[in-house]
Amino acid sequence: MSKRAAGLAAVAVVALMPFAAQAAAPAYKDVAKNYADIAHAAYEDATNSAKALKKAVDALVANPTEETLAKAREAWKAARVPYMQTEAFRFGNPIVDEWEGKVNAWPLDEGLIDYVDEGYAGGESNPYAKANVIANPKITAGGKTINATKITKELLADKLHEAGKVEANVATGYHAVEFLLWGQDLNGTGPGAGARKATDYAKGKDCTNGHCDRRAQYLTVATQMLVDDLAEMTAEWAPKGKARASIAKAPEGEGVARMLTGLGSLSYGELAGERMKLGLMLHDPEEEHDCFSDNTHNSHYYDVVGMVNVYNGSYTRTDGKTVSGASLSQLVAAKSTDADAAVKTAMSEAMKAMQAIKDTADSGKMAYDQMIAADNEEGNKLVAAAVDRLVDQKKALEGAVNTLGVSISIEGSDSLDDPSKVGK
């Protein structure tokens, strides 16, 4: 969930209207079914990978060693792969948008959850920025007292998550778990990720940084909540789910517009803008998406993979099986092969630019937070190129919108639409 107010870049096109009959065009019901089938498969994969993460977390808590910590971290990274491919279903599907903040909200004021470096200031005007629920069974902030004696799902979801109506008070989801596995990344734009020790979960005298039992309880509860929340969204896209019914029963023009809204908004305002251009402008490592683990390059990469999946109507599951069928691409091509080719070319170029970032980070040459450093010309160019290609992708999608005769609003970002407002 983007943590800043983002404007809407309206795509001015003709009003919604029925599509003209085209022999080569698939029926909308088939496109909608395949779209929902891909969503269901991807969320199911995300759920199963979160279950594997929970198993690794349980092993860490039972026997906290550097080995079990490393395995839990790898399980967390693996869990991000299918989940990030589901983000293409955001923005156009209200059911997903209303739910998404529980699992992928960022950035977070980590001082809400656990100990932080003495120099940590937290977010502006956030009374919970240093609440440290792990160390404090009772929290008093913003004129309210919260009983945190027992760390439960209800405490995290109902009392701490977005406490005080501050979006940076993220108590649940992937990034809360990430912080508990890695700890703060205190390296700035230098090399290195978070370096939490396994002994932060040790029992008795071997415990480091105190409150290891509560830290283990928090990690266990938060990971189980992630599994449960992902299972909930998997059910929404199942044959009798509300999300599937919503897209299946939508009039053709409205349904297609919603699919394209998801692709356009993720491509432009969210990924190119809030997650990439903003951090590049500020040269701020706090603006990277997976900031504790230095996994941002993978999360960005799989966002783009997810958009390609939706447009082409094909998804490769974690077990190697493929879900495919009637697609947006086929609908666009039936109207204009040029418009379809433009989208595919733009997506291919965006994929290449993101692959360059991924390859550079995977090689160990430099992590994403190093790429956005003020003095890193090579890294800046890699990120800027990907931002430009994502903007091109958004423009190509606008061409598809015009071709199909639908109307959408694409989420914007000050970093792209009005850079003069950034930092003010």
N, C-alpha and C positions, 0 to 999 in steps of 0.2 A: 504494500500500500504506500503510495507516495505520501510523504509527510509534509508537503507544502501545497498551498493552494495553487491549483493549476487552472489556467484559463481554457476556454474551448475555442479551437481554431475551426470555425465553421467551414464546411465545404459547400459552397453555393452551387447547387445543381437543381435539376428539375424535380418537381414533386413526385412522391411515390406513385407508381403506375404499374399495371400488370405488364409482364414481359410479353413481347410478341412471340408467337409460336415458332420454335426453331427445331427442325428435325434432329439436329445434332446436340441440342441442349438436353441435359438430364432433367427429370422432373424434380421440382423443389423438394417434394417429400423424400426423394432419395438422397438429395444433398443434405437435408436436415438430419436424416437418419444416420448417414455416415459421419456427419459432424458430431452428433451425439455419441455415436459408437466410439469415435476417437477420444472424445472427452472422457467417457466412461473408462476406457482402457488405460488412459494416461493417469487418471486419478486412482484407479485401482493399482497401477504400478507404484504410484507415489505412496499409497497406503501400505502396500506390501514392503516397500523399502523402509518405511517408517517403523514397521514391525521389526525388521531386521536391525534397525537402529536401536529400538527398545531392548532387544535381546542383548546387543553389545553394551548398552548402558547398564543393564542389570548385571552383566558380567563384571563391568568396571566397579560398580558399587559393592558387589560381593567380594571382589578381590582387586583392590586398587593398585595396579602396577603400571609402569610406563607402557608395557605391552598391551594391557587391556584398554588403557587410555588411547593409545594409537589406533587400536581396532575400532573403538567407538568413534573416533574422529573420521576414520575412513568410511565408516557406515554413514556418518552424517553427510559427507561429501557425495557418497553414492545416492543417498536419498534426495539430494538436490537435483539430480539429473532428470528423473521423470517429472518431478514437481515443476521445475522451471518451464518445461514444455507445455504445462497446462495454463500458463499465464496468457496465452493467446485467447483463452475463453473469458477473460476479464473484460470489463468496460461495456461490452454489448449484452452481457447477461447479468441482470440485477441480482439474481440469487448468488452468483459467484462474488460479485463486488461486495455485497453485504456481509459475506462470510470471510473473505480473503484476509481481512485485518487480523483475524485470530491466528493465522498461520505464517504470514510473511511480512508483518508490519516492520518497518525500519524507518530511519535509524532509531536506536534505543538509548536511553540514558541508563547505562549499565549499573550505575550506583544505586538504582532502585532495587536491584537484585542481590548484589554481593559486594565484597570489598573492592575498592578501586585505588589507583595511585593517589598519593596525597595531593598532587597537582590537578586532579580531576575536578573540573568546575561544574560539569553537567549542563543541561540546557537552561537557557534563560527563563526566568520566572517559573521554574519548576520546583515546587516545595518538596517533591519526592525524589529529587535528583541524587540524594545521598541517603535515602531511607534505609538501604541495606536490609532487606527483609530477612535474609539468611542469618544475620547477626542479631536481629531485634524481633523478639516475639510480640512486641507491641510497637506500633508506628504512629507517631503523632506528626501530622503535616497538614498544611492548608486548613487548620482549624478543626481537623477531624482526627479521631483515634481509631486505628484499625487493629483488631486482635488477630495477630499472626502466629499465635502459639502453635498451631498445627498448620502445616503447609498442605493445602488441599486444592482440588480443582476449583472449588467455589471461591477460595481466597484469590487465586491467580486470575480467574476469569471475571469475577464479579466485583472484586474490591481493588485489585492492583492494576489490571490491564486498562490503560488509558485513565488511571486515577487522576482525579481533579480535572478531567476532560483535557488532559495534556497527551497528545498523540505519541510523544516520545516515551511515555511510560508503558513500555512494551514488556509484558510479563509472561507472555506465552509465545509459542510458535518456534519456527526454525532458528531465529536469531537469538532468542533467549537460551535455547539449548546450545547453540554455537558458542555463546559467551561462557556458559558453564563448562564447556569442554576445552576451550582455548584460553579463556581469560582475556584481559585487555591486550591489544597490540600497542605496545608503547614505543614502537620503532619509528613512528611518524612515516615519512616517505623513504625511510631506509629499509634495508633487507630485514626479513623476519616477520613472523606472525605472532599471535598470542602464545604465551609459554607457561600456561598453568601446569602445575605438577600433579601427578597422580595422587600424591600425598594429601592434596586438598580434599580427598575422599577417604583418607585413612582413618582407622579407628583408634581411639585411645591416645596414648602419648605420641604416636607417629603422625597425628593430624597436623597439617600446616595451615596457617591463616585462620584457625579456629572454626568452630561450628560445622565440622565435617559431616555430622549426622544430618543436620538441617540442609546442608548443601546437597547431600545425596538424595534427601527427600524431595527437594525442589526439582532436581534433575529428573528423578524418576517420575514425578507427577507431570512435569511439563512434557516429557517425551510421550507418556501415555495419552496426554491430551492431544498431542499432535497426531497420534495414530487415530484417535477417536474423531477428531475434526476432519481428517482426510477421508475416513470411512463414511462420514456424513455426506461429504460432497460426492463421493463415489456413488452413493445411493441416489443422490439427486439426478444423476445421469443414467441410472439403470433403467430398464424398460418401463417401470412404473414411476420413475422419478419426476419431480416437478420441473427441474431444469430441462430435461428432455421434452416434456410435454409442452413447455413454454415455447421452445424453438420450433417444435413440430407443428404446433397449432397456429403459429404466427402466420399472417398473410405473407405470400411469397416475397414481396418487396420489403416488408418490414424485417422478416427473418434474415434475408441476405444482407440488409443494411446493418443488422446487429452483428453479423459475422465479420463484416468489413470494418465496423467500428472497433471491434476488438483488435484487429490487426493494425489498423491505422493508429489507434491511441497508444498501444504498446510500443509500436515502432517509433512514434514521434515523441509525444509528451513524456511518456514514462521512461523508456529505455534511452533514446537519444538525448532527451532533455534532462529529466530529474536524476537519472542514475549515471549518466556519463558526462554530458556537457557541463553540468553544474560543478561537478567535482573537478573537471579540467580547468574551468574558469577560476575556481577558488584554490586550486592546487591543494585540496584538503583531503587527507586520507580518511577522515571521518565520513566522507561522502561516498565511500565505496560500499557496495551492497553487502558483501560477505566480509566485513572488515576485521573480524577477529581471526578468521581462518585463512585469509588471503586466497579465498576461493572465487573471488568476484569474476575472474576471467571465464570460469566455467559457467557460472550462473548467467552471465550475459550471452555466452555462446548458445546455451540451450534455450534461452528465450527466442533467439532467432530461429533455431531448429523448430521450435514449436509453431512459429508463424508460418514457416514453410510447410509443416505438416498440415495445418488447417487449410492453407490455400490449395495445396495439391491433393488434399483428401487422402493422405496416407500417413500412418504412424507405425514405427517399428517399436515393438514392445521390448521390455527388458529381457524377455526370454527369446528374443529374436523373431517372434511371429509378427506378421504385419496385419494391420487393420486398414482397409482401403475401400474406396468406392467413389460414388459420384461426388464431384468437387466444385468449389467456387471457380477454379481454373476452367473447368469445362463450361460453366455458365458464361463466363466472360468470353471465352474463345468462340462460343456459338454466336456471340454478337460482334466480336472484333478480335481476330487473331493477333492483330498488332497490340491491342491493349493487354491481352493475356501475355504476349511475349515480353512486353515492357515490364510487367510485374515480375515475371520469372527472371528476367535479366537483372532487375534491381535486387531481387532477393538473392540471386547468385552472387552479386557483387558485395552485398551486405554480409553474406556468409563468408566470403573470402577475407573481408576486412576483419571480421570477428575471429576467423581462424588464425589470422596473423597474430592477434592479441593472445589467443589461447596458446599457440605454439611457442611464442616468446616466453610466456609465463611458465608453461609446462617444462620448458628447457632449463629453467632455473636462472635464466639471464636476468630477468626482472619481474617482480610481481606487479599486479595492476596498480597498487597504491604507489609503487615507485614510478610507474608510467606517467602518472598525473602530477609528479613533482615539478615544481617551478623551473628547476634547472635541468630537466630531462627532455631535451629536444626530440630525441628519437622516440621516446615513449609517448610524448605529447602528440607526435605526428600519427602514431598508431591509433591512439584513441580518437583524435580528430577525424581521421579518415573513416573510422567506423561510424562516427556520428553523422558525417556527411552522407555515407551510403545509406544509413537508416532514414535520413531525411529524403533522399532520392526514392527510397522504397515507399515512403508515405506518399510522395507525389505520384508514383506509378499506381498506387492503390486508389488515389483520387481519380486517375484516369479510368480505372475499372468501375468506380462508382458512377462516373459520368456515362460510361458505356452501358451500364445496366439501368440507368435512369432512376437511381435511388438517391436518398438524401441522408447524410450522416453528419455528426459533429465529432471531430477528433480532439482528444485532450491535448492541451498545449502545455508549454513550460516557459517561464520567464527567461530561462537561460537561452532559449531559441527565439522566442517572440519579442522579448523586450529586455535584452541583457543589461540595460542601464539600471534595472530594478534589483539586480542580483547583489546581495550583500547589504541592502538597505533595510 
